[in-house]
Amino acid sequence: MSITITSKSHLKTIRRYPLQIATLNENLKVLHDQIAPHIDASKYEAISSYANQYISHTHIWNLKFYNNLENPEVALMQIFHLKFILLAEPAHLHTSIRSNLEELTNKFHHMMLYSNEQLILREGKIRDYIHNYEQQNNKH
């Protein structure tokens, strides 16, 4: 039987992790609040629908509850949601939101939660979901 000894600094890092994720989610929520009045949210129903699958008891535009705020998957969905919105919006608009999103995305990546391969695969799944969602809704 082997015993693993964990350093105090490692334990502190583990304990801080939920707080770091919650702070990141709160900051991403602020970006959502900033952009919402300036866009037509109905244009982004597909990406919102995808993101909402990962959010408990609420939705991407109105995050609540610690189980959402401390969830790294919710942070990833907020990043993707904002990224897809900003890609569709004119490039000269929302410059401060774009800059802040880039900074928060970098912080997310530095937490080493997902590999680049995982993120690329996830983004592909999101694109497929959006394509299928839009095809289904155009039939009706």
N, C-alpha and C positions, 0 to 999 in steps of 0.2 A: 504494500500500500504506500502510495506516495502522498506527501502533503505539500500543497502549494502555499507558499507564504506570499501574501499580498502586501505591498508597501502602503504606508499611510497616504502618500501622494496619489497612488492609484485609486485608493478608496475615496479620496476627496474628489477626484475626477469623476468617478462613477456617481457619486452623490450629487455633483453639480450638473450632470448631464440632463436630467429632466428640467432643471431650471434654465439651462441654455436653450433647450428645445422650446420651452414655453416662451422665453424672451424672443426667440426667432419667430415663432408663430404670432406673437403679439405685434412685432414689427411688420410682418407680412400682412397682418390684418389691417394695420394702419394704411398700408399701400392700397389695399382693397377699398378701404373707406375713402381714400383720396381720389381714386380713379372712378368710382361708381357714379358720382353725379355728372361726369363728363363723357360717359359712353352710353350706348344703347345696349343694355345687358341682354336683351332678347337675341342679339346677334351672337351671343356666346353661350346659348343654352346647351349646346353639345358638350363643350368642355366643362361647363358648370355641372351638368348631369354626371359626367365621369367623375369629377372631383367629389361630388356629394356622396358617392358610394363609399368613400373612406372617412366620412365625417359623421359622428354619432349625434343624434337628437337635434340637429340643426343643419345649416348649409354653408357653403363656401363664402357667401356674402355676409354671414352673421355668425361667426364662430363664437362659441361659448363652451363652457365646461372644461375643467382641467384635463379630463381624459382626452379631449381634442387638442388642447394647447400643449400638452406634454408628449404628444404623439409625433414622431418624426415623419410618419407617412402623411400626416396632415400638412406638415411643413412642405414636404415634397409636392403635394397636390396644390398648395397655394402658389408655390414657385411656378409649377407648370401652368396653372390657371392664368396667372399674371403674364407669364411669358407668351402664351398663345394670344391673349388679349392684345398685348403690346405689339406682337408681330402683325396683327390685323389693323391696328391703328396707324394713322400717318406717322412717319418716322420723326417729323419735327414736333410732334405733340408729346406731352408727358415726359419731358427730358429728366426732370428730377426723380420721377417714379422709376424710370428706366435705370438711372444711376443707382438709386437705392436698391432696386431689385438685384442689380449686378453685385453690389456689395453683400447683400444678404445671401445670395446664391453662393458666393465665395465662402462665406462663413459656414454655410450648410456643408459645402464640399470639404472644408477643413475639419469638420467633425468626423469625417471618414465613415459615413453611414452606408453609402452605396458606391460601388465601383462605377467607372465610366461605362462599362459594358452594360451593367444593370440599368443605368439611366437611359442609355440609347435604346435598349429593349423596351423599357417602360414608355418612352416617348413614341416609339413605333406602335405600341398597343393603343396609346391615346389617339394617335392619328387614325388608326383603323376604326376605333370606337366612334370618333367624330365623323368619319366618312360614312359609316353604317347608320349612325344616328340621323345625319342629314339626308341620306337616301330614304330612310323610313319616313321621315317627316315631310319630305317632298312628295311622297305618294299620296298623302292625305290632304 
